Amino acid sequence: MNQRGVAESTQWALLLPTLLLLVLGLVQTGVWLYSRTVAAQAAAAVADLRATGPSAADAARETGQRIAVAGGLEQVQISETIADGRVVITVTGRAPLFFDVGQSLITERAVLPLEAVTQP
């Protein structure tokens, strides 16, 4: 009886799941990194609009929400803090990962100084 075929099929039975896990892990890492980038861009956009003054607060939040949702984030929350002449925008959302090991929650911040409006 030839044992060579059995040994080769056993190798593939061990190797194939390992390769699939590696490929899926790389895809999931890419999705997670993309989600962080989307959250950072949403926070920067809100901070840019919000730094111009309080009149832009609603439009800024709506813009940030649209950017985050269009980028694939779920359960998006946008909060702002104004202190010491700076606006701090925090965007929190969940990345659409297919195997969540506790890394799906994404939080990014953007900090900008408030623009001083002067009258001529």
Biopython code that builds the backbone (N, CA, C, O; Angstrom):
import numpy as np
from Bio.PDB.StructureBuilder import StructureBuilder

atoms = [
    (1, "MET", "N", (0.841, -1.176, 0.000)),
    (1, "MET", "CA", (0.000, 0.000, 0.000)),
    (1, "MET", "C", (0.885, 1.238, 0.000)),
    (1, "MET", "O", (1.857, 1.314, 0.752)),
    (2, "ASN", "N", (0.547, 2.212, -0.849)),
    (2, "ASN", "CA", (1.332, 3.430, -1.000)),
    (2, "ASN", "C", (0.836, 4.486, -0.014)),
    (2, "ASN", "O", (-0.329, 4.880, -0.069)),
    (3, "GLN", "N", (1.706, 4.949, 0.888)),
    (3, "GLN", "CA", (1.346, 5.928, 1.912)),
    (3, "GLN", "C", (1.589, 7.376, 1.453)),
    (3, "GLN", "O", (1.210, 8.321, 2.145)),
    (4, "ARG", "N", (2.206, 7.536, 0.316)),
    (4, "ARG", "CA", (2.557, 8.881, -0.129)),
    (4, "ARG", "C", (1.319, 9.759, -0.346)),
    (4, "ARG", "O", (1.343, 10.930, 0.032)),
    (5, "GLY", "N", (0.281, 9.257, -0.918)),
    (5, "GLY", "CA", (-0.948, 10.011, -1.166)),
    (5, "GLY", "C", (-1.623, 10.447, 0.115)),
    (5, "GLY", "O", (-2.171, 11.547, 0.183)),
    (6, "VAL", "N", (-1.593, 9.600, 1.136)),
    (6, "VAL", "CA", (-2.200, 9.937, 2.425)),
    (6, "VAL", "C", (-1.430, 11.079, 3.084)),
    (6, "VAL", "O", (-2.041, 12.002, 3.623)),
    (7, "ALA", "N", (-0.115, 11.029, 3.050)),
    (7, "ALA", "CA", (0.698, 12.067, 3.673)),
    (7, "ALA", "C", (0.493, 13.409, 2.964)),
    (7, "ALA", "O", (0.438, 14.455, 3.611)),
    (8, "GLU", "N", (0.381, 13.375, 1.650)),
    (8, "GLU", "CA", (0.190, 14.608, 0.900)),
    (8, "GLU", "C", (-1.179, 15.213, 1.168)),
    (8, "GLU", "O", (-1.281, 16.431, 1.309)),
    (9, "SER", "N", (-2.215, 14.425, 1.242)),
    (9, "SER", "CA", (-3.549, 14.958, 1.525)),
    (9, "SER", "C", (-3.632, 15.479, 2.957)),
    (9, "SER", "O", (-4.367, 16.431, 3.218)),
    (10, "THR", "N", (-2.898, 14.877, 3.888)),
    (10, "THR", "CA", (-2.861, 15.376, 5.262)),
    (10, "THR", "C", (-2.162, 16.727, 5.309)),
    (10, "THR", "O", (-2.582, 17.610, 6.056)),
    (11, "GLN", "N", (-1.119, 16.900, 4.535)),
    (11, "GLN", "CA", (-0.440, 18.194, 4.488)),
    (11, "GLN", "C", (-1.374, 19.280, 3.976)),
    (11, "GLN", "O", (-1.432, 20.375, 4.535)),
    (12, "TRP", "N", (-2.106, 18.970, 2.908)),
    (12, "TRP", "CA", (-3.036, 19.962, 2.373)),
    (12, "TRP", "C", (-4.175, 20.238, 3.344)),
    (12, "TRP", "O", (-4.662, 21.366, 3.415)),
    (13, "ALA", "N", (-4.607, 19.233, 4.089)),
    (13, "ALA", "CA", (-5.677, 19.422, 5.069)),
    (13, "ALA", "C", (-5.233, 20.357, 6.184)),
    (13, "ALA", "O", (-6.068, 21.047, 6.770)),
    (14, "LEU", "N", (-3.964, 20.397, 6.487)),
    (14, "LEU", "CA", (-3.440, 21.313, 7.494)),
    (14, "LEU", "C", (-3.065, 22.673, 6.899)),
    (14, "LEU", "O", (-3.238, 23.704, 7.548)),
    (15, "LEU", "N", (-2.561, 22.674, 5.689)),
    (15, "LEU", "CA", (-2.067, 23.898, 5.075)),
    (15, "LEU", "C", (-3.186, 24.797, 4.549)),
    (15, "LEU", "O", (-3.111, 26.016, 4.703)),
    (16, "LEU", "N", (-4.204, 24.233, 3.944)),
    (16, "LEU", "CA", (-5.264, 25.019, 3.334)),
    (16, "LEU", "C", (-6.022, 25.894, 4.340)),
    (16, "LEU", "O", (-6.199, 27.080, 4.061)),
    (17, "PRO", "N", (-6.476, 25.389, 5.479)),
    (17, "PRO", "CA", (-7.135, 26.277, 6.448)),
    (17, "PRO", "C", (-6.213, 27.381, 6.961)),
    (17, "PRO", "O", (-6.667, 28.495, 7.225)),
    (18, "THR", "N", (-4.938, 27.083, 7.103)),
    (18, "THR", "CA", (-3.978, 28.092, 7.547)),
    (18, "THR", "C", (-3.852, 29.211, 6.508)),
    (18, "THR", "O", (-3.831, 30.389, 6.863)),
    (19, "LEU", "N", (-3.768, 28.845, 5.241)),
    (19, "LEU", "CA", (-3.686, 29.848, 4.179)),
    (19, "LEU", "C", (-4.964, 30.676, 4.089)),
    (19, "LEU", "O", (-4.902, 31.892, 3.909)),
    (20, "LEU", "N", (-6.117, 30.030, 4.212)),
    (20, "LEU", "CA", (-7.384, 30.761, 4.178)),
    (20, "LEU", "C", (-7.497, 31.728, 5.353)),
    (20, "LEU", "O", (-7.972, 32.852, 5.188)),
    (21, "LEU", "N", (-7.068, 31.302, 6.526)),
    (21, "LEU", "CA", (-7.096, 32.170, 7.704)),
    (21, "LEU", "C", (-6.184, 33.372, 7.509)),
    (21, "LEU", "O", (-6.528, 34.483, 7.914)),
    (22, "LEU", "N", (-5.039, 33.164, 6.901)),
    (22, "LEU", "CA", (-4.109, 34.254, 6.633)),
    (22, "LEU", "C", (-4.712, 35.261, 5.648)),
    (22, "LEU", "O", (-4.627, 36.469, 5.870)),
    (23, "VAL", "N", (-5.313, 34.777, 4.576)),
    (23, "VAL", "CA", (-5.921, 35.663, 3.576)),
    (23, "VAL", "C", (-7.093, 36.435, 4.189)),
    (23, "VAL", "O", (-7.199, 37.645, 3.993)),
    (24, "LEU", "N", (-7.960, 35.762, 4.918)),
    (24, "LEU", "CA", (-9.087, 36.445, 5.547)),
    (24, "LEU", "C", (-8.618, 37.448, 6.597)),
    (24, "LEU", "O", (-9.233, 38.502, 6.758)),
    (25, "GLY", "N", (-7.558, 37.142, 7.300)),
    (25, "GLY", "CA", (-6.989, 38.075, 8.275)),
    (25, "GLY", "C", (-6.454, 39.327, 7.606)),
    (25, "GLY", "O", (-6.607, 40.431, 8.129)),
    (26, "LEU", "N", (-5.823, 39.157, 6.447)),
    (26, "LEU", "CA", (-5.330, 40.318, 5.705)),
    (26, "LEU", "C", (-6.480, 41.186, 5.200)),
    (26, "LEU", "O", (-6.398, 42.413, 5.249)),
    (27, "VAL", "N", (-7.540, 40.562, 4.719)),
    (27, "VAL", "CA", (-8.707, 41.316, 4.254)),
    (27, "VAL", "C", (-9.341, 42.072, 5.421)),
    (27, "VAL", "O", (-9.686, 43.246, 5.287)),
    (28, "GLN", "N", (-9.492, 41.408, 6.555)),
    (28, "GLN", "CA", (-10.088, 42.045, 7.727)),
    (28, "GLN", "C", (-9.221, 43.202, 8.224)),
    (28, "GLN", "O", (-9.752, 44.235, 8.632)),
    (29, "THR", "N", (-7.916, 43.048, 8.196)),
    (29, "THR", "CA", (-7.020, 44.126, 8.593)),
    (29, "THR", "C", (-7.177, 45.320, 7.652)),
    (29, "THR", "O", (-7.173, 46.467, 8.098)),
    (30, "GLY", "N", (-7.313, 45.056, 6.371)),
    (30, "GLY", "CA", (-7.534, 46.129, 5.400)),
    (30, "GLY", "C", (-8.842, 46.872, 5.649)),
    (30, "GLY", "O", (-8.882, 48.100, 5.564)),
    (31, "VAL", "N", (-9.894, 46.152, 5.952)),
    (31, "VAL", "CA", (-11.188, 46.776, 6.258)),
    (31, "VAL", "C", (-11.073, 47.627, 7.517)),
    (31, "VAL", "O", (-11.615, 48.731, 7.564)),
    (32, "TRP", "N", (-10.380, 47.135, 8.530)),
    (32, "TRP", "CA", (-10.207, 47.873, 9.780)),
    (32, "TRP", "C", (-9.410, 49.159, 9.554)),
    (32, "TRP", "O", (-9.782, 50.214, 10.068)),
    (33, "LEU", "N", (-8.324, 49.080, 8.795)),
    (33, "LEU", "CA", (-7.526, 50.267, 8.498)),
    (33, "LEU", "C", (-8.319, 51.281, 7.675)),
    (33, "LEU", "O", (-8.227, 52.485, 7.915)),
    (34, "TYR", "N", (-9.086, 50.804, 6.720)),
    (34, "TYR", "CA", (-9.934, 51.693, 5.925)),
    (34, "TYR", "C", (-10.972, 52.381, 6.809)),
    (34, "TYR", "O", (-11.238, 53.569, 6.631)),
    (35, "SER", "N", (-11.552, 51.663, 7.744)),
    (35, "SER", "CA", (-12.547, 52.241, 8.653)),
    (35, "SER", "C", (-11.927, 53.329, 9.517)),
    (35, "SER", "O", (-12.563, 54.350, 9.777)),
    (36, "ARG", "N", (-10.703, 53.125, 9.962)),
    (36, "ARG", "CA", (-10.010, 54.166, 10.735)),
    (36, "ARG", "C", (-9.790, 55.415, 9.886)),
    (36, "ARG", "O", (-9.947, 56.534, 10.373)),
    (37, "THR", "N", (-9.431, 55.224, 8.629)),
    (37, "THR", "CA", (-9.224, 56.354, 7.735)),
    (37, "THR", "C", (-10.528, 57.118, 7.505)),
    (37, "THR", "O", (-10.535, 58.349, 7.504)),
    (38, "VAL", "N", (-11.617, 56.398, 7.312)),
    (38, "VAL", "CA", (-12.926, 57.032, 7.113)),
    (38, "VAL", "C", (-13.313, 57.839, 8.347)),
    (38, "VAL", "O", (-13.781, 58.971, 8.223)),
    (39, "ALA", "N", (-13.123, 57.268, 9.538)),
    (39, "ALA", "CA", (-13.462, 57.990, 10.770)),
    (39, "ALA", "C", (-12.598, 59.233, 10.933)),
    (39, "ALA", "O", (-13.094, 60.274, 11.363)),
    (40, "ALA", "N", (-11.330, 59.142, 10.600)),
    (40, "ALA", "CA", (-10.438, 60.301, 10.689)),
    (40, "ALA", "C", (-10.846, 61.386, 9.699)),
    (40, "ALA", "O", (-10.805, 62.571, 10.033)),
    (41, "GLN", "N", (-11.240, 61.000, 8.490)),
    (41, "GLN", "CA", (-11.682, 61.983, 7.505)),
    (41, "GLN", "C", (-12.985, 62.648, 7.932)),
    (41, "GLN", "O", (-13.160, 63.852, 7.742)),
    (42, "ALA", "N", (-13.895, 61.873, 8.504)),
    (42, "ALA", "CA", (-15.150, 62.450, 8.995)),
    (42, "ALA", "C", (-14.881, 63.438, 10.121)),
    (42, "ALA", "O", (-15.468, 64.520, 10.151)),
    (43, "ALA", "N", (-13.996, 63.076, 11.046)),
    (43, "ALA", "CA", (-13.658, 63.980, 12.152)),
    (43, "ALA", "C", (-13.005, 65.258, 11.639)),
    (43, "ALA", "O", (-13.311, 66.344, 12.132)),
    (44, "ALA", "N", (-12.121, 65.149, 10.671)),
    (44, "ALA", "CA", (-11.459, 66.330, 10.107)),
    (44, "ALA", "C", (-12.456, 67.235, 9.397)),
    (44, "ALA", "O", (-12.370, 68.459, 9.505)),
    (45, "ALA", "N", (-13.397, 66.644, 8.675)),
    (45, "ALA", "CA", (-14.394, 67.451, 7.973)),
    (45, "ALA", "C", (-15.285, 68.203, 8.957)),
    (45, "ALA", "O", (-15.577, 69.382, 8.761)),
    (46, "VAL", "N", (-15.714, 67.519, 10.015)),
    (46, "VAL", "CA", (-16.551, 68.172, 11.023)),
    (46, "VAL", "C", (-15.767, 69.281, 11.710)),
    (46, "VAL", "O", (-16.297, 70.371, 11.923)),
    (47, "ALA", "N", (-14.516, 69.015, 12.058)),
    (47, "ALA", "CA", (-13.692, 70.030, 12.721)),
    (47, "ALA", "C", (-13.481, 71.241, 11.824)),
    (47, "ALA", "O", (-13.529, 72.374, 12.304)),
    (48, "ASP", "N", (-13.248, 71.031, 10.537)),
    (48, "ASP", "CA", (-13.080, 72.146, 9.606)),
    (48, "ASP", "C", (-14.321, 73.033, 9.569)),
    (48, "ASP", "O", (-14.223, 74.258, 9.637)),
    (49, "LEU", "N", (-15.480, 72.405, 9.461)),
    (49, "LEU", "CA", (-16.719, 73.173, 9.396)),
    (49, "LEU", "C", (-17.064, 73.804, 10.746)),
    (49, "LEU", "O", (-17.545, 74.935, 10.806)),
    (50, "ARG", "N", (-16.819, 73.074, 11.807)),
    (50, "ARG", "CA", (-17.193, 73.543, 13.149)),
    (50, "ARG", "C", (-16.290, 74.668, 13.640)),
    (50, "ARG", "O", (-16.733, 75.502, 14.429)),
    (51, "ALA", "N", (-15.064, 74.714, 13.205)),
    (51, "ALA", "CA", (-14.122, 75.731, 13.659)),
    (51, "ALA", "C", (-14.505, 77.118, 13.159)),
    (51, "ALA", "O", (-14.023, 78.117, 13.693)),
    (52, "THR", "N", (-15.357, 77.197, 12.154)),
    (52, "THR", "CA", (-15.745, 78.500, 11.614)),
    (52, "THR", "C", (-16.756, 79.218, 12.490)),
    (52, "THR", "O", (-16.968, 80.418, 12.319)),
    (53, "GLY", "N", (-17.383, 78.519, 13.419)),
    (53, "GLY", "CA", (-18.318, 79.176, 14.324)),
    (53, "GLY", "C", (-19.499, 78.294, 14.665)),
    (53, "GLY", "O", (-19.692, 77.241, 14.058)),
    (54, "PRO", "N", (-20.298, 78.727, 15.647)),
    (54, "PRO", "CA", (-21.427, 77.906, 16.114)),
    (54, "PRO", "C", (-22.548, 77.769, 15.096)),
    (54, "PRO", "O", (-23.361, 76.850, 15.205)),
    (55, "SER", "N", (-22.615, 78.650, 14.114)),
    (55, "SER", "CA", (-23.702, 78.569, 13.138)),
    (55, "SER", "C", (-23.579, 77.347, 12.232)),
    (55, "SER", "O", (-24.561, 76.933, 11.616)),
    (56, "ALA", "N", (-22.389, 76.770, 12.148)),
    (56, "ALA", "CA", (-22.172, 75.629, 11.258)),
    (56, "ALA", "C", (-22.274, 74.283, 11.974)),
    (56, "ALA", "O", (-21.924, 73.257, 11.392)),
    (57, "ALA", "N", (-22.745, 74.263, 13.221)),
    (57, "ALA", "CA", (-22.729, 73.025, 14.011)),
    (57, "ALA", "C", (-23.590, 71.917, 13.402)),
    (57, "ALA", "O", (-23.134, 70.779, 13.289)),
    (58, "ASP", "N", (-24.821, 72.230, 13.010)),
    (58, "ASP", "CA", (-25.705, 71.195, 12.469)),
    (58, "ASP", "C", (-25.214, 70.683, 11.119)),
    (58, "ASP", "O", (-25.232, 69.480, 10.860)),
    (59, "ALA", "N", (-24.779, 71.595, 10.267)),
    (59, "ALA", "CA", (-24.262, 71.183, 8.956)),
    (59, "ALA", "C", (-22.996, 70.352, 9.108)),
    (59, "ALA", "O", (-22.771, 69.412, 8.347)),
    (60, "ALA", "N", (-22.176, 70.695, 10.083)),
    (60, "ALA", "CA", (-20.937, 69.947, 10.307)),
    (60, "ALA", "C", (-21.239, 68.513, 10.733)),
    (60, "ALA", "O", (-20.651, 67.572, 10.199)),
    (61, "ARG", "N", (-22.144, 68.341, 11.683)),
    (61, "ARG", "CA", (-22.501, 66.983, 12.132)),
    (61, "ARG", "C", (-23.114, 66.161, 10.993)),
    (61, "ARG", "O", (-22.803, 64.981, 10.831)),
    (62, "GLU", "N", (-23.977, 66.792, 10.216)),
    (62, "GLU", "CA", (-24.609, 66.083, 9.101)),
    (62, "GLU", "C", (-23.562, 65.648, 8.074)),
    (62, "GLU", "O", (-23.627, 64.537, 7.548)),
    (63, "THR", "N", (-22.612, 66.515, 7.795)),
    (63, "THR", "CA", (-21.546, 66.182, 6.841)),
    (63, "THR", "C", (-20.695, 65.023, 7.364)),
    (63, "THR", "O", (-20.388, 64.092, 6.620)),
    (64, "GLY", "N", (-20.319, 65.079, 8.631)),
    (64, "GLY", "CA", (-19.534, 64.000, 9.223)),
    (64, "GLY", "C", (-20.277, 62.675, 9.221)),
    (64, "GLY", "O", (-19.693, 61.624, 8.957)),
    (65, "GLN", "N", (-21.562, 62.732, 9.516)),
    (65, "GLN", "CA", (-22.393, 61.519, 9.518)),
    (65, "GLN", "C", (-22.444, 60.921, 8.113)),
    (65, "GLN", "O", (-22.311, 59.708, 7.947)),
    (66, "ARG", "N", (-22.635, 61.772, 7.104)),
    (66, "ARG", "CA", (-22.695, 61.275, 5.724)),
    (66, "ARG", "C", (-21.377, 60.641, 5.293)),
    (66, "ARG", "O", (-21.374, 59.598, 4.640)),
    (67, "ILE", "N", (-20.252, 61.269, 5.657)),
    (67, "ILE", "CA", (-18.941, 60.724, 5.281)),
    (67, "ILE", "C", (-18.725, 59.364, 5.934)),
    (67, "ILE", "O", (-18.284, 58.419, 5.280)),
    (68, "ALA", "N", (-19.038, 59.270, 7.231)),
    (68, "ALA", "CA", (-18.811, 58.020, 7.962)),
    (68, "ALA", "C", (-19.694, 56.885, 7.449)),
    (68, "ALA", "O", (-19.224, 55.761, 7.272)),
    (69, "VAL", "N", (-20.961, 57.178, 7.212)),
    (69, "VAL", "CA", (-21.885, 56.139, 6.736)),
    (69, "VAL", "C", (-21.535, 55.723, 5.310)),
    (69, "VAL", "O", (-21.583, 54.537, 4.982)),
    (70, "ALA", "N", (-21.183, 56.687, 4.461)),
    (70, "ALA", "CA", (-20.804, 56.355, 3.083)),
    (70, "ALA", "C", (-19.530, 55.512, 3.057)),
    (70, "ALA", "O", (-19.337, 54.712, 2.141)),
    (71, "GLY", "N", (-18.664, 55.684, 4.047)),
    (71, "GLY", "CA", (-17.436, 54.901, 4.130)),
    (71, "GLY", "C", (-17.625, 53.526, 4.736)),
    (71, "GLY", "O", (-16.683, 52.734, 4.777)),
    (72, "GLY", "N", (-18.835, 53.226, 5.211)),
    (72, "GLY", "CA", (-19.119, 51.890, 5.718)),
    (72, "GLY", "C", (-19.171, 51.757, 7.226)),
    (72, "GLY", "O", (-19.415, 50.660, 7.729)),
    (73, "LEU", "N", (-18.953, 52.831, 7.964)),
    (73, "LEU", "CA", (-19.029, 52.733, 9.425)),
    (73, "LEU", "C", (-20.481, 52.553, 9.865)),
    (73, "LEU", "O", (-21.404, 53.082, 9.245)),
    (74, "GLU", "N", (-20.659, 51.813, 10.924)),
    (74, "GLU", "CA", (-21.986, 51.573, 11.486)),
    (74, "GLU", "C", (-22.037, 52.159, 12.890)),
    (74, "GLU", "O", (-21.003, 52.305, 13.541)),
    (75, "GLN", "N", (-23.230, 52.492, 13.356)),
    (75, "GLN", "CA", (-23.447, 53.032, 14.707)),
    (75, "GLN", "C", (-22.560, 54.255, 14.957)),
    (75, "GLN", "O", (-21.859, 54.328, 15.966)),
    (76, "VAL", "N", (-22.602, 55.194, 14.043)),
    (76, "VAL", "CA", (-21.733, 56.373, 14.107)),
    (76, "VAL", "C", (-22.241, 57.360, 15.142)),
    (76, "VAL", "O", (-23.431, 57.670, 15.198)),
    (77, "GLN", "N", (-21.315, 57.849, 15.962)),
    (77, "GLN", "CA", (-21.608, 58.897, 16.938)),
    (77, "GLN", "C", (-20.552, 59.979, 16.786)),
    (77, "GLN", "O", (-19.361, 59.689, 16.675)),
    (78, "ILE", "N", (-21.001, 61.229, 16.781)),
    (78, "ILE", "CA", (-20.097, 62.363, 16.661)),
    (78, "ILE", "C", (-20.295, 63.258, 17.871)),
    (78, "ILE", "O", (-21.411, 63.695, 18.152)),
    (79, "SER", "N", (-19.214, 63.529, 18.585)),
    (79, "SER", "CA", (-19.291, 64.422, 19.736)),
    (79, "SER", "C", (-18.264, 65.533, 19.581)),
    (79, "SER", "O", (-17.257, 65.384, 18.888)),
    (80, "GLU", "N", (-18.541, 66.641, 20.239)),
    (80, "GLU", "CA", (-17.634, 67.777, 20.158)),
    (80, "GLU", "C", (-17.421, 68.370, 21.542)),
    (80, "GLU", "O", (-18.302, 68.338, 22.402)),
    (81, "THR", "N", (-16.233, 68.906, 21.724)),
    (81, "THR", "CA", (-15.871, 69.598, 22.952)),
    (81, "THR", "C", (-15.164, 70.882, 22.544)),
    (81, "THR", "O", (-14.266, 70.875, 21.702)),
    (82, "ILE", "N", (-15.584, 71.973, 23.150)),
    (82, "ILE", "CA", (-14.939, 73.256, 22.874)),
    (82, "ILE", "C", (-14.338, 73.755, 24.176)),
    (82, "ILE", "O", (-15.046, 73.974, 25.159)),
    (83, "ALA", "N", (-13.014, 73.933, 24.171)),
    (83, "ALA", "CA", (-12.311, 74.417, 25.366)),
    (83, "ALA", "C", (-11.000, 75.060, 24.949)),
    (83, "ALA", "O", (-10.348, 74.600, 24.012)),
    (84, "ASP", "N", (-10.617, 76.114, 25.638)),
    (84, "ASP", "CA", (-9.335, 76.790, 25.415)),
    (84, "ASP", "C", (-9.144, 77.240, 23.970)),
    (84, "ASP", "O", (-8.034, 77.207, 23.440)),
    (85, "GLY", "N", (-10.231, 77.658, 23.344)),
    (85, "GLY", "CA", (-10.112, 78.146, 21.973)),
    (85, "GLY", "C", (-9.912, 77.062, 20.936)),
    (85, "GLY", "O", (-9.503, 77.346, 19.810)),
    (86, "ARG", "N", (-10.195, 75.818, 21.302)),
    (86, "ARG", "CA", (-10.044, 74.700, 20.364)),
    (86, "ARG", "C", (-11.340, 73.915, 20.292)),
    (86, "ARG", "O", (-12.102, 73.855, 21.257)),
    (87, "VAL", "N", (-11.574, 73.327, 19.160)),
    (87, "VAL", "CA", (-12.694, 72.415, 19.000)),
    (87, "VAL", "C", (-12.129, 71.010, 18.820)),
    (87, "VAL", "O", (-11.255, 70.784, 17.984)),
    (88, "VAL", "N", (-12.637, 70.071, 19.612)),
    (88, "VAL", "CA", (-12.206, 68.671, 19.545)),
    (88, "VAL", "C", (-13.406, 67.849, 19.079)),
    (88, "VAL", "O", (-14.434, 67.797, 19.754)),
    (89, "ILE", "N", (-13.267, 67.220, 17.942)),
    (89, "ILE", "CA", (-14.326, 66.386, 17.373)),
    (89, "ILE", "C", (-13.917, 64.928, 17.509)),
    (89, "ILE", "O", (-12.809, 64.544, 17.132)),
    (90, "THR", "N", (-14.822, 64.119, 18.050)),
    (90, "THR", "CA", (-14.581, 62.687, 18.201)),
    (90, "THR", "C", (-15.631, 61.927, 17.400)),
    (90, "THR", "O", (-16.831, 62.109, 17.607)),
    (91, "VAL", "N", (-15.181, 61.085, 16.496)),
    (91, "VAL", "CA", (-16.069, 60.238, 15.698)),
    (91, "VAL", "C", (-15.854, 58.794, 16.142)),
    (91, "VAL", "O", (-14.734, 58.284, 16.134)),
    (92, "THR", "N", (-16.947, 58.153, 16.527)),
    (92, "THR", "CA", (-16.904, 56.763, 16.972)),
    (92, "THR", "C", (-17.871, 55.954, 16.115)),
    (92, "THR", "O", (-18.987, 56.394, 15.837)),
    (93, "GLY", "N", (-17.440, 54.786, 15.707)),
    (93, "GLY", "CA", (-18.305, 53.915, 14.922)),
    (93, "GLY", "C", (-17.762, 52.495, 14.938)),
    (93, "GLY", "O", (-16.693, 52.228, 15.488)),
    (94, "ARG", "N", (-18.500, 51.608, 14.339)),
    (94, "ARG", "CA", (-18.093, 50.204, 14.274)),
    (94, "ARG", "C", (-17.717, 49.851, 12.840)),
    (94, "ARG", "O", (-18.443, 50.150, 11.892)),
    (95, "ALA", "N", (-16.570, 49.211, 12.713)),
    (95, "ALA", "CA", (-16.115, 48.733, 11.413)),
    (95, "ALA", "C", (-16.889, 47.465, 11.054)),
    (95, "ALA", "O", (-17.173, 46.650, 11.931)),
    (96, "PRO", "N", (-17.231, 47.289, 9.785)),
    (96, "PRO", "CA", (-18.000, 46.104, 9.374)),
    (96, "PRO", "C", (-17.104, 44.872, 9.213)),
    (96, "PRO", "O", (-16.874, 44.406, 8.097)),
    (97, "LEU", "N", (-16.604, 44.356, 10.326)),
    (97, "LEU", "CA", (-15.720, 43.188, 10.282)),
    (97, "LEU", "C", (-16.554, 41.918, 10.291)),
    (97, "LEU", "O", (-17.604, 41.867, 10.931)),
    (98, "PHE", "N", (-16.098, 40.905, 9.594)),
    (98, "PHE", "CA", (-16.836, 39.646, 9.549)),
    (98, "PHE", "C", (-16.440, 38.720, 10.691)),
    (98, "PHE", "O", (-17.163, 37.762, 10.965)),
    (99, "PHE", "N", (-15.343, 38.961, 11.353)),
    (99, "PHE", "CA", (-14.937, 38.173, 12.518)),
    (99, "PHE", "C", (-14.427, 39.155, 13.567)),
    (99, "PHE", "O", (-13.262, 39.551, 13.544)),
    (100, "ASP", "N", (-15.303, 39.541, 14.481)),
    (100, "ASP", "CA", (-14.971, 40.581, 15.452)),
    (100, "ASP", "C", (-14.286, 39.967, 16.670)),
    (100, "ASP", "O", (-14.848, 39.117, 17.362)),
    (101, "VAL", "N", (-13.069, 40.417, 16.909)),
    (101, "VAL", "CA", (-12.319, 39.978, 18.087)),
    (101, "VAL", "C", (-12.116, 41.150, 19.042)),
    (101, "VAL", "O", (-11.120, 41.219, 19.762)),
    (102, "GLY", "N", (-13.090, 42.081, 19.034)),
    (102, "GLY", "CA", (-13.022, 43.226, 19.920)),
    (102, "GLY", "C", (-12.354, 44.443, 19.317)),
    (102, "GLY", "O", (-12.108, 45.424, 20.018)),
    (103, "GLN", "N", (-12.055, 44.397, 18.025)),
    (103, "GLN", "CA", (-11.370, 45.504, 17.370)),
    (103, "GLN", "C", (-12.286, 46.318, 16.464)),
    (103, "GLN", "O", (-11.801, 47.186, 15.738)),
    (104, "SER", "N", (-13.579, 46.071, 16.483)),
    (104, "SER", "CA", (-14.448, 46.758, 15.530)),
    (104, "SER", "C", (-14.787, 48.183, 15.941)),
    (104, "SER", "O", (-15.197, 48.972, 15.090)),
    (105, "LEU", "N", (-14.635, 48.542, 17.202)),
    (105, "LEU", "CA", (-14.938, 49.897, 17.638)),
    (105, "LEU", "C", (-13.803, 50.829, 17.230)),
    (105, "LEU", "O", (-12.654, 50.644, 17.630)),
    (106, "ILE", "N", (-14.143, 51.826, 16.433)),
    (106, "ILE", "CA", (-13.166, 52.777, 15.905)),
    (106, "ILE", "C", (-13.452, 54.144, 16.524)),
    (106, "ILE", "O", (-14.599, 54.590, 16.542)),
    (107, "THR", "N", (-12.418, 54.806, 17.029)),
    (107, "THR", "CA", (-12.548, 56.162, 17.568)),
    (107, "THR", "C", (-11.408, 57.011, 17.023)),
    (107, "THR", "O", (-10.236, 56.665, 17.175)),
    (108, "GLU", "N", (-11.759, 58.119, 16.389)),
    (108, "GLU", "CA", (-10.773, 59.047, 15.845)),
    (108, "GLU", "C", (-11.132, 60.462, 16.280)),
    (108, "GLU", "O", (-12.308, 60.798, 16.424)),
    (109, "ARG", "N", (-10.107, 61.288, 16.487)),
    (109, "ARG", "CA", (-10.301, 62.668, 16.922)),
    (109, "ARG", "C", (-9.623, 63.638, 15.967)),
    (109, "ARG", "O", (-8.623, 63.318, 15.325)),
    (110, "ALA", "N", (-10.198, 64.832, 15.894)),
    (110, "ALA", "CA", (-9.594, 65.941, 15.153)),
    (110, "ALA", "C", (-9.669, 67.172, 16.048)),
    (110, "ALA", "O", (-10.706, 67.444, 16.653)),
    (111, "VAL", "N", (-8.578, 67.909, 16.131)),
    (111, "VAL", "CA", (-8.504, 69.105, 16.968)),
    (111, "VAL", "C", (-8.083, 70.286, 16.097)),
    (111, "VAL", "O", (-7.087, 70.218, 15.376)),
    (112, "LEU", "N", (-8.854, 71.365, 16.174)),
    (112, "LEU", "CA", (-8.539, 72.581, 15.428)),
    (112, "LEU", "C", (-8.793, 73.795, 16.309)),
    (112, "LEU", "O", (-9.669, 73.756, 17.174)),
    (113, "PRO", "N", (-8.049, 74.861, 16.107)),
    (113, "PRO", "CA", (-8.346, 76.097, 16.844)),
    (113, "PRO", "C", (-9.604, 76.751, 16.271)),
    (113, "PRO", "O", (-9.859, 76.683, 15.069)),
    (114, "LEU", "N", (-10.378, 77.381, 17.143)),
    (114, "LEU", "CA", (-11.548, 78.123, 16.674)),
    (114, "LEU", "C", (-11.074, 79.375, 15.946)),
    (114, "LEU", "O", (-10.141, 80.053, 16.377)),
    (115, "GLU", "N", (-11.731, 79.658, 14.852)),
    (115, "GLU", "CA", (-11.359, 80.843, 14.101)),
    (115, "GLU", "C", (-11.918, 82.076, 14.799)),
    (115, "GLU", "O", (-13.068, 82.096, 15.236)),
    (116, "ALA", "N", (-11.095, 83.082, 14.891)),
    (116, "ALA", "CA", (-11.522, 84.337, 15.506)),
    (116, "ALA", "C", (-12.148, 85.205, 14.424)),
    (116, "ALA", "O", (-11.512, 85.530, 13.422)),
    (117, "VAL", "N", (-13.405, 85.574, 14.644)),
    (117, "VAL", "CA", (-14.121, 86.410, 13.690)),
    (117, "VAL", "C", (-13.983, 87.856, 14.147)),
    (117, "VAL", "O", (-14.319, 88.194, 15.282)),
    (118, "THR", "N", (-13.492, 88.690, 13.267)),
    (118, "THR", "CA", (-13.314, 90.106, 13.600)),
    (118, "THR", "C", (-14.184, 90.963, 12.706)),
    (118, "THR", "O", (-14.477, 90.584, 11.572)),
    (119, "GLN", "N", (-14.587, 92.079, 13.192)),
    (119, "GLN", "CA", (-15.377, 93.021, 12.429)),
    (119, "GLN", "C", (-14.457, 94.121, 11.895)),
    (119, "GLN", "O", (-13.599, 94.591, 12.641)),
    (120, "PRO", "N", (-14.594, 94.547, 10.650)),
    (120, "PRO", "CA", (-13.724, 95.602, 10.115)),
    (120, "PRO", "C", (-14.050, 96.965, 10.696)),
    (120, "PRO", "O", (-13.408, 97.955, 10.346)),
]
sb = StructureBuilder()
sb.init_structure("model")
sb.init_model(0)
sb.init_chain("A")
sb.init_seg("    ")
for serial, (resi, resn, name, xyz) in enumerate(atoms, 1):
    if name == "N":
        sb.init_residue(resn, " ", resi, " ")
    sb.init_atom(name, np.array(xyz, "f"), 0.0, 1.0, " ", f" {name:<3s}", serial, name[0])
structure = sb.get_structure()
